[in-house]
Amino acid sequence: MQTKLSTKGQVVVPGPLRRRLGLEAGDSLEAKVEADRLVLIPKKKRLRKTRIIADPITGLPVLTAGPKSPRLTSAQVREILDEFP
């Protein structure tokens, strides 16, 4: 994906990349140069508190991390469930 540098030195991170990394407006990124490349590294965010709630429609238990949480992979869900008492 391509993006451009603005006259103010700003760079837009394309939407698909932001969604894949779970980046939101105001998130901090570390910028550094590696082998003549600009590398942006997202600062670690606090992990969202996940919990199991009853689905309001079915009444079945579902895993939730809140309405703005990033999508979880099956592996991440298994890891969370392994830690569940």
N, CA, C and O atoms as a Tinker XYZ file with bonds, in Angstrom:
   340  protein
     1  N      0.838000   -1.180000    0.000000    73     2
     2  CA     0.000000    0.000000    0.000000    64     1     3
     3  C      0.878000    1.238000    0.000000    63     2     4     5
     4  O      1.963000    1.256000    0.581000    81     3
     5  N      0.400000    2.236000   -0.643000    73     3     6
     6  CA     1.152000    3.481000   -0.690000    64     5     7
     7  C      0.426000    4.566000    0.081000    63     6     8     9
     8  O     -0.796000    4.542000    0.227000    81     7
     9  N      1.201000    5.513000    0.567000    73     7    10
    10  CA     0.671000    6.696000    1.225000    64     9    11
    11  C      1.622000    7.830000    0.894000    63    10    12    13
    12  O      2.707000    7.593000    0.364000    81    11
    13  N      1.237000    9.045000    1.196000    73    11    14
    14  CA     2.084000   10.203000    0.887000    64    13    15
    15  C      2.420000   10.964000    2.154000    63    14    16    17
    16  O      1.692000   10.915000    3.146000    81    15
    17  N      3.519000   11.655000    2.098000    73    15    18
    18  CA     3.953000   12.533000    3.177000    64    17    19
    19  C      3.378000   13.921000    2.902000    63    18    20    21
    20  O      3.564000   14.465000    1.813000    81    19
    21  N      2.679000   14.497000    3.885000    73    19    22
    22  CA     2.086000   15.822000    3.696000    64    21    23
    23  C      3.163000   16.900000    3.832000    63    22    24    25
    24  O      4.296000   16.615000    4.217000    81    23
    25  N      2.795000   18.124000    3.513000    73    23    26
    26  CA     3.738000   19.244000    3.644000    64    25    27
    27  C      4.114000   19.487000    5.097000    63    26    28    29
    28  O      5.136000   20.114000    5.377000    81    27
    29  N      3.297000   18.997000    6.022000    73    27    30
    30  CA     3.585000   19.127000    7.448000    64    29    31
    31  C      4.344000   17.915000    7.989000    63    30    32    33
    32  O      4.595000   17.830000    9.192000    81    31
    33  N      4.712000   16.971000    7.107000    73    31    34
    34  CA     5.450000   15.799000    7.532000    64    33    35
    35  C      4.563000   14.696000    8.092000    63    34    36    37
    36  O      5.057000   13.783000    8.754000    81    35
    37  N      3.270000   14.767000    7.836000    73    35    38
    38  CA     2.345000   13.772000    8.363000    64    37    39
    39  C      2.159000   12.636000    7.356000    63    38    40    41
    40  O      2.193000   12.837000    6.142000    81    39
    41  N      1.961000   11.443000    7.905000    73    39    42
    42  CA     1.734000   10.257000    7.083000    64    41    43
    43  C      0.408000    9.631000    7.503000    63    42    44    45
    44  O      0.116000    9.517000    8.694000    81    43
    45  N     -0.387000    9.229000    6.522000    73    43    46
    46  CA    -1.639000    8.532000    6.811000    64    45    47
    47  C     -1.371000    7.037000    6.725000    63    46    48    49
    48  O     -0.873000    6.542000    5.714000    81    47
    49  N     -1.705000    6.322000    7.796000    73    47    50
    50  CA    -1.599000    4.863000    7.787000    64    49    51
    51  C     -2.895000    4.353000    7.161000    63    50    52    53
    52  O     -3.974000    4.645000    7.677000    81    51
    53  N     -2.817000    3.597000    6.061000    73    51    54
    54  CA    -4.033000    3.139000    5.380000    64    53    55
    55  C     -4.957000    2.349000    6.307000    63    54    56    57
    56  O     -4.511000    1.617000    7.191000    81    55
    57  N     -6.257000    2.523000    6.073000    73    55    58
    58  CA    -7.285000    1.892000    6.897000    64    57    59
    59  C     -7.109000    0.399000    7.122000    63    58    60    61
    60  O     -7.211000   -0.053000    8.263000    81    59
    61  N     -6.846000   -0.396000    6.069000    73    59    62
    62  CA    -6.693000   -1.835000    6.297000    64    61    63
    63  C     -5.559000   -2.165000    7.277000    63    62    64    65
    64  O     -5.666000   -3.108000    8.062000    81    63
    65  N     -4.481000   -1.387000    7.225000    73    63    66
    66  CA    -3.371000   -1.614000    8.155000    64    65    67
    67  C     -3.759000   -1.207000    9.567000    63    66    68    69
    68  O     -3.414000   -1.896000   10.528000    81    67
    69  N     -4.480000   -0.084000    9.704000    73    67    70
    70  CA    -4.931000    0.347000   11.037000    64    69    71
    71  C     -5.836000   -0.703000   11.664000    63    70    72    73
    72  O     -5.684000   -1.044000   12.837000    81    71
    73  N     -6.776000   -1.214000   10.878000    73    71    74
    74  CA    -7.702000   -2.224000   11.406000    64    73    75
    75  C     -6.961000   -3.505000   11.774000    63    74    76    77
    76  O     -7.230000   -4.105000   12.815000    81    75
    77  N     -6.034000   -3.921000   10.925000    73    75    78
    78  CA    -5.280000   -5.163000   11.198000    64    77    79
    79  C     -4.498000   -5.058000   12.506000    63    78    80    81
    80  O     -4.385000   -6.032000   13.251000    81    79
    81  N     -3.958000   -3.866000   12.779000    73    79    82
    82  CA    -3.160000   -3.668000   13.987000    64    81    83
    83  C     -3.986000   -3.140000   15.157000    63    82    84    85
    84  O     -3.460000   -2.987000   16.260000    81    83
    85  N     -5.262000   -2.860000   14.936000    73    83    86
    86  CA    -6.111000   -2.348000   16.004000    64    85    87
    87  C     -5.748000   -0.936000   16.413000    63    86    88    89
    88  O     -5.926000   -0.558000   17.571000    81    87
    89  N     -5.235000   -0.142000   15.464000    73    87    90
    90  CA    -4.828000    1.234000   15.767000    64    89    91
    91  C     -6.019000    2.178000   15.698000    63    90    92    93
    92  O     -6.901000    2.038000   14.850000    81    91
    93  N     -6.021000    3.141000   16.611000    73    91    94
    94  CA    -7.076000    4.151000   16.637000    64    93    95
    95  C     -6.440000    5.527000   16.726000    63    94    96    97
    96  O     -5.264000    5.651000   17.067000    81    95
    97  N     -7.217000    6.563000   16.420000    73    95    98
    98  CA    -6.728000    7.941000   16.514000    64    97    99
    99  C     -6.181000    8.186000   17.913000    63    98   100   101
   100  O     -6.807000    7.820000   18.907000    81    99
   101  N     -5.016000    8.805000   17.982000    73    99   102
   102  CA    -4.402000    9.122000   19.266000    64   101   103
   103  C     -3.435000    8.061000   19.770000    63   102   104   105
   104  O     -2.725000    8.300000   20.747000    81   103
   105  N     -3.387000    6.886000   19.127000    73   103   106
   106  CA    -2.450000    5.847000   19.546000    64   105   107
   107  C     -1.016000    6.313000   19.297000    63   106   108   109
   108  O     -0.748000    7.033000   18.335000    81   107
   109  N     -0.107000    5.899000   20.161000    73   107   110
   110  CA     1.297000    6.261000   20.024000    64   109   111
   111  C      2.032000    5.249000   19.162000    63   110   112   113
   112  O      1.794000    4.044000   19.248000    81   111
   113  N      2.934000    5.764000   18.327000    73   111   114
   114  CA     3.784000    4.935000   17.490000    64   113   115
   115  C      5.230000    5.350000   17.713000    63   114   116   117
   116  O      5.531000    6.539000   17.816000    81   115
   117  N      6.115000    4.379000   17.787000    73   115   118
   118  CA     7.549000    4.677000   17.849000    64   117   119
   119  C      8.052000    4.719000   16.411000    63   118   120   121
   120  O      7.739000    3.826000   15.624000    81   119
   121  N      8.824000    5.741000   16.055000    73   119   122
   122  CA     9.378000    5.864000   14.707000    64   121   123
   123  C     10.886000    5.710000   14.780000    63   122   124   125
   124  O     11.549000    6.345000   15.601000    81   123
   125  N     11.428000    4.849000   13.901000    73   123   126
   126  CA    12.884000    4.701000   13.851000    64   125   127
   127  C     13.304000    4.325000   12.442000    63   126   128   129
   128  O     12.486000    3.928000   11.611000    81   127
   129  N     14.587000    4.458000   12.196000    73   127   130
   130  CA    15.145000    4.123000   10.891000    64   129   131
   131  C     15.903000    2.811000   11.020000    63   130   132   133
   132  O     16.733000    2.645000   11.914000    81   131
   133  N     15.610000    1.888000   10.123000    73   131   134
   134  CA    16.310000    0.604000   10.058000    64   133   135
   135  C     16.704000    0.371000    8.606000    63   134   136   137
   136  O     15.846000    0.248000    7.733000    81   135
   137  N     18.002000    0.310000    8.357000    73   135   138
   138  CA    18.517000    0.046000    7.003000    64   137   139
   139  C     17.850000    0.947000    5.965000    63   138   140   141
   140  O     17.318000    0.459000    4.967000    81   139
   141  N     17.878000    2.244000    6.195000    73   139   142
   142  CA    17.309000    3.243000    5.286000    64   141   143
   143  C     15.795000    3.101000    5.083000    63   142   144   145
   144  O     15.260000    3.520000    4.057000    81   143
   145  N     15.116000    2.510000    6.061000    73   143   146
   146  CA    13.657000    2.399000    6.014000    64   145   147
   147  C     13.075000    3.044000    7.260000    63   146   148   149
   148  O     13.640000    2.947000    8.350000    81   147
   149  N     11.956000    3.693000    7.086000    73   147   150
   150  CA    11.229000    4.252000    8.214000    64   149   151
   151  C     10.325000    3.158000    8.757000    63   150   152   153
   152  O      9.519000    2.587000    8.022000    81   151
   153  N     10.458000    2.867000   10.041000    73   151   154
   154  CA     9.665000    1.817000   10.674000    64   153   155
   155  C      8.823000    2.446000   11.774000    63   154   156   157
   156  O      9.347000    3.141000   12.644000    81   155
   157  N      7.525000    2.202000   11.733000    73   155   158
   158  CA     6.606000    2.676000   12.769000    64   157   159
   159  C      6.174000    1.478000   13.594000    63   158   160   161
   160  O      5.677000    0.491000   13.052000    81   159
   161  N      6.361000    1.561000   14.897000    73   159   162
   162  CA     6.026000    0.459000   15.789000    64   161   163
   163  C      4.972000    0.939000   16.782000    63   162   164   165
   164  O      5.224000    1.866000   17.552000    81   163
   165  N      3.778000    0.307000   16.770000    73   163   166
   166  CA     2.749000    0.707000   17.728000    64   165   167
   167  C      3.226000    0.450000   19.152000    63   166   168   169
   168  O      3.787000   -0.604000   19.453000    81   167
   169  N      2.993000    1.430000   20.026000    73   167   170
   170  CA     3.285000    1.235000   21.442000    64   169   171
   171  C      2.286000    0.229000   21.972000    63   170   172   173
   172  O      1.126000    0.218000   21.559000    81   171
   173  N      2.729000   -0.609000   22.878000    73   171   174
   174  CA     1.847000   -1.634000   23.433000    64   173   175
   175  C      0.700000   -0.969000   24.172000    63   174   176   177
   176  O      0.905000   -0.069000   24.986000    81   175
   177  N     -0.492000   -1.419000   23.880000    73   175   178
   178  CA    -1.673000   -0.937000   24.576000    64   177   179
   179  C     -1.958000   -1.849000   25.749000    63   178   180   181
   180  O     -1.520000   -2.998000   25.794000    81   179
   181  N     -2.693000   -1.313000   26.686000    73   179   182
   182  CA    -3.190000   -2.183000   27.755000    64   181   183
   183  C     -4.137000   -3.177000   27.121000    63   182   184   185
   184  O     -4.938000   -2.823000   26.256000    81   183
   185  N     -4.046000   -4.403000   27.549000    73   183   186
   186  CA    -4.969000   -5.403000   27.044000    64   185   187
   187  C     -6.371000   -5.094000   27.566000    63   186   188   189
   188  O     -6.554000   -4.699000   28.717000    81   187
   189  N     -7.326000   -5.281000   26.712000    73   187   190
   190  CA    -8.704000   -5.055000   27.135000    64   189   191
   191  C     -9.140000   -6.194000   28.051000    63   190   192   193
   192  O     -8.722000   -7.339000   27.882000    81   191
   193  N     -9.951000   -5.874000   28.981000    73   191   194
   194  CA   -10.474000   -6.874000   29.900000    64   193   195
   195  C    -11.539000   -7.673000   29.170000    63   194   196   197
   196  O    -12.576000   -7.132000   28.784000    81   195
   197  N    -11.285000   -8.948000   28.985000    73   195   198
   198  CA   -12.273000   -9.809000   28.350000    64   197   199
   199  C    -13.125000  -10.461000   29.428000    63   198   200   201
   200  O    -12.673000  -10.689000   30.550000    81   199
   201  N    -14.353000  -10.751000   29.066000    73   199   202
   202  CA   -15.223000  -11.416000   30.023000    64   201   203
   203  C    -16.278000  -12.208000   29.257000    63   202   204   205
   204  O    -16.520000  -11.971000   28.073000    81   203
   205  N    -16.883000  -13.127000   29.940000    73   203   206
   206  CA   -17.959000  -13.917000   29.357000    64   205   207
   207  C    -19.278000  -13.349000   29.869000    63   206   208   209
   208  O    -19.483000  -13.188000   31.073000    81   207
   209  N    -20.171000  -13.049000   28.917000    73   207   210
   210  CA   -21.490000  -12.511000   29.257000    64   209   211
   211  C    -22.556000  -13.382000   28.595000    63   210   212   213
   212  O    -22.246000  -14.215000   27.743000    81   211
   213  N    -23.794000  -13.186000   28.986000    73   211   214
   214  CA   -24.906000  -13.884000   28.342000    64   213   215
   215  C    -25.325000  -13.083000   27.112000    63   214   216   217
   216  O    -25.550000  -11.876000   27.197000    81   215
   217  N    -25.427000  -13.761000   25.969000    73   215   218
   218  CA   -25.893000  -13.113000   24.751000    64   217   219
   219  C    -27.325000  -12.641000   24.979000    63   218   220   221
   220  O    -28.165000  -13.421000   25.427000    81   219
   221  N    -27.620000  -11.360000   24.675000    73   219   222
   222  CA   -28.961000  -10.834000   24.961000    64   221   223
   223  C    -30.072000  -11.508000   24.149000    63   222   224   225
   224  O    -31.237000  -11.462000   24.545000    81   223
   225  N    -29.729000  -12.131000   23.024000    73   223   226
   226  CA   -30.754000  -12.760000   22.188000    64   225   227
   227  C    -30.917000  -14.239000   22.532000    63   226   228   229
   228  O    -32.032000  -14.717000   22.744000    81   227
   229  N    -29.793000  -14.958000   22.585000    73   227   230
   230  CA   -29.863000  -16.413000   22.787000    64   229   231
   231  C    -29.749000  -16.826000   24.250000    63   230   232   233
   232  O    -30.185000  -17.913000   24.632000    81   231
   233  N    -29.156000  -15.947000   25.070000    73   231   234
   234  CA   -28.923000  -16.302000   26.461000    64   233   235
   235  C    -27.690000  -17.179000   26.655000    63   234   236   237
   236  O    -27.340000  -17.525000   27.783000    81   235
   237  N    -27.041000  -17.534000   25.564000    73   235   238
   238  CA   -25.847000  -18.371000   25.631000    64   237   239
   239  C    -24.634000  -17.535000   26.048000    63   238   240   241
   240  O    -24.605000  -16.329000   25.805000    81   239
   241  N    -23.629000  -18.167000   26.676000    73   239   242
   242  CA   -22.436000  -17.419000   27.061000    64   241   243
   243  C    -21.610000  -17.033000   25.839000    63   242   244   245
   244  O    -21.402000  -17.844000   24.937000    81   243
   245  N    -21.139000  -15.782000   25.818000    73   243   246
   246  CA   -20.275000  -15.289000   24.738000    64   245   247
   247  C    -19.103000  -14.533000   25.351000    63   246   248   249
   248  O    -19.208000  -13.974000   26.442000    81   247
   249  N    -18.002000  -14.528000   24.638000    73   247   250
   250  CA   -16.808000  -13.817000   25.060000    64   249   251
   251  C    -16.869000  -12.394000   24.512000    63   250   252   253
   252  O    -17.136000  -12.211000   23.325000    81   251
   253  N    -16.628000  -11.386000   25.345000    73   251   254
   254  CA   -16.644000  -10.000000   24.889000    64   253   255
   255  C    -15.446000   -9.233000   25.454000    63   254   256   257
   256  O    -14.967000   -9.511000   26.553000    81   255
   257  N    -14.985000   -8.268000   24.673000    73   255   258
   258  CA   -13.925000   -7.366000   25.122000    64   257   259
   259  C    -14.382000   -5.924000   24.922000    63   258   260   261
   260  O    -13.572000   -5.001000   25.010000    81   259
   261  N    -15.666000   -5.722000   24.656000    73   259   262
   262  CA   -16.210000   -4.382000   24.481000    64   261   263
   263  C    -16.508000   -4.070000   23.031000    63   262   264   265
   264  O    -16.038000   -4.770000   22.135000    81   263
   265  N    -17.294000   -3.015000   22.788000    73   263   266
   266  CA   -17.756000   -2.701000   21.435000    64   265   267
   267  C    -16.661000   -2.251000   20.467000    63   266   268   269
   268  O    -16.806000   -2.462000   19.263000    81   267
   269  N    -15.580000   -1.644000   20.938000    73   267   270
   270  CA   -14.545000   -1.161000   20.028000    64   269   271
   271  C    -13.310000   -2.060000   20.028000    63   270   272   273
   272  O    -12.234000   -1.643000   19.598000    81   271
   273  N    -13.464000   -3.270000   20.501000    73   271   274
   274  CA   -12.311000   -4.169000   20.579000    64   273   275
   275  C    -11.977000   -4.721000   19.192000    63   274   276   277
   276  O    -12.859000   -4.880000   18.348000    81   275
   277  N    -10.685000   -5.012000   18.966000    73   275   278
   278  CA   -10.313000   -5.584000   17.666000    64   277   279
   279  C    -10.840000   -7.009000   17.543000    63   278   280   281
   280  O    -11.160000   -7.656000   18.540000    81   279
   281  N    -10.924000   -7.481000   16.318000    73   279   282
   282  CA   -11.365000   -8.856000   16.102000    64   281   283
   283  C    -10.317000   -9.808000   16.643000    63   282   284   285
   284  O     -9.118000   -9.545000   16.551000    81   283
   285  N    -10.775000  -10.916000   17.209000    73   283   286
   286  CA    -9.867000  -11.910000   17.761000    64   285   287
   287  C     -9.776000  -13.108000   16.828000    63   286   288   289
   288  O    -10.761000  -13.511000   16.209000    81   287
   289  N     -8.576000  -13.669000   16.741000    73   287   290
   290  CA    -8.403000  -14.900000   15.980000    64   289   291
   291  C     -8.838000  -16.079000   16.843000    63   290   292   293
   292  O     -8.996000  -15.943000   18.056000    81   291
   293  N     -9.028000  -17.220000   16.222000    73   291   294
   294  CA    -9.386000  -18.422000   16.975000    64   293   295
   295  C     -8.310000  -18.758000   17.992000    63   294   296   297
   296  O     -8.617000  -19.175000   19.109000    81   295
   297  N     -7.053000  -18.579000   17.614000    73   295   298
   298  CA    -5.941000  -18.863000   18.531000    64   297   299
   299  C     -5.995000  -17.939000   19.746000    63   298   300   301
   300  O     -5.750000  -18.381000   20.869000    81   299
   301  N     -6.315000  -16.658000   19.535000    73   299   302
   302  CA    -6.412000  -15.716000   20.650000    64   301   303
   303  C     -7.572000  -16.090000   21.573000    63   302   304   305
   304  O     -7.455000  -15.983000   22.794000    81   303
   305  N     -8.678000  -16.522000   20.996000    73   303   306
   306  CA    -9.825000  -16.935000   21.811000    64   305   307
   307  C     -9.457000  -18.157000   22.649000    63   306   308   309
   308  O     -9.776000  -18.214000   23.836000    81   307
   309  N     -8.784000  -19.138000   22.035000    73   307   310
   310  CA    -8.347000  -20.322000   22.790000    64   309   311
   311  C     -7.435000  -19.937000   23.942000    63   310   312   313
   312  O     -7.555000  -20.473000   25.044000    81   311
   313  N     -6.517000  -19.004000   23.684000    73   311   314
   314  CA    -5.588000  -18.553000   24.730000    64   313   315
   315  C     -6.357000  -17.901000   25.886000    63   314   316   317
   316  O     -6.068000  -18.163000   27.054000    81   315
   317  N     -7.326000  -17.061000   25.558000    73   315   318
   318  CA    -8.125000  -16.393000   26.590000    64   317   319
   319  C     -8.905000  -17.426000   27.390000    63   318   320   321
   320  O     -8.967000  -17.355000   28.618000    81   319
   321  N     -9.504000  -18.394000   26.681000    73   319   322
   322  CA   -10.300000  -19.415000   27.365000    64   321   323
   323  C     -9.423000  -20.322000   28.234000    63   322   324   325
   324  O     -9.877000  -20.807000   29.270000    81   323
   325  N     -8.179000  -20.555000   27.825000    73   323   326
   326  CA    -7.261000  -21.350000   28.635000    64   325   327
   327  C     -6.990000  -20.684000   29.981000    63   326   328   329
   328  O     -6.768000  -21.361000   30.986000    81   327
   329  N     -7.011000  -19.345000   29.991000    73   327   330
   330  CA    -6.751000  -18.596000   31.212000    64   329   331
   331  C     -8.004000  -18.427000   32.081000    63   330   332   333
   332  O     -7.921000  -17.985000   33.227000    81   331
   333  N     -9.169000  -18.786000   31.516000    73   331   334
   334  CA   -10.429000  -18.603000   32.224000    64   333   335
   335  C    -10.568000  -19.690000   33.300000    63   334   336   337
   336  O    -10.303000  -20.862000   33.031000    81   335
   337  N    -10.979000  -19.309000   34.508000    73   335   338
   338  CA   -11.068000  -20.306000   35.593000    64   337   339
   339  C    -12.045000  -21.419000   35.335000    63   338   340
   340  O    -12.202000  -22.308000   36.172000    81   339
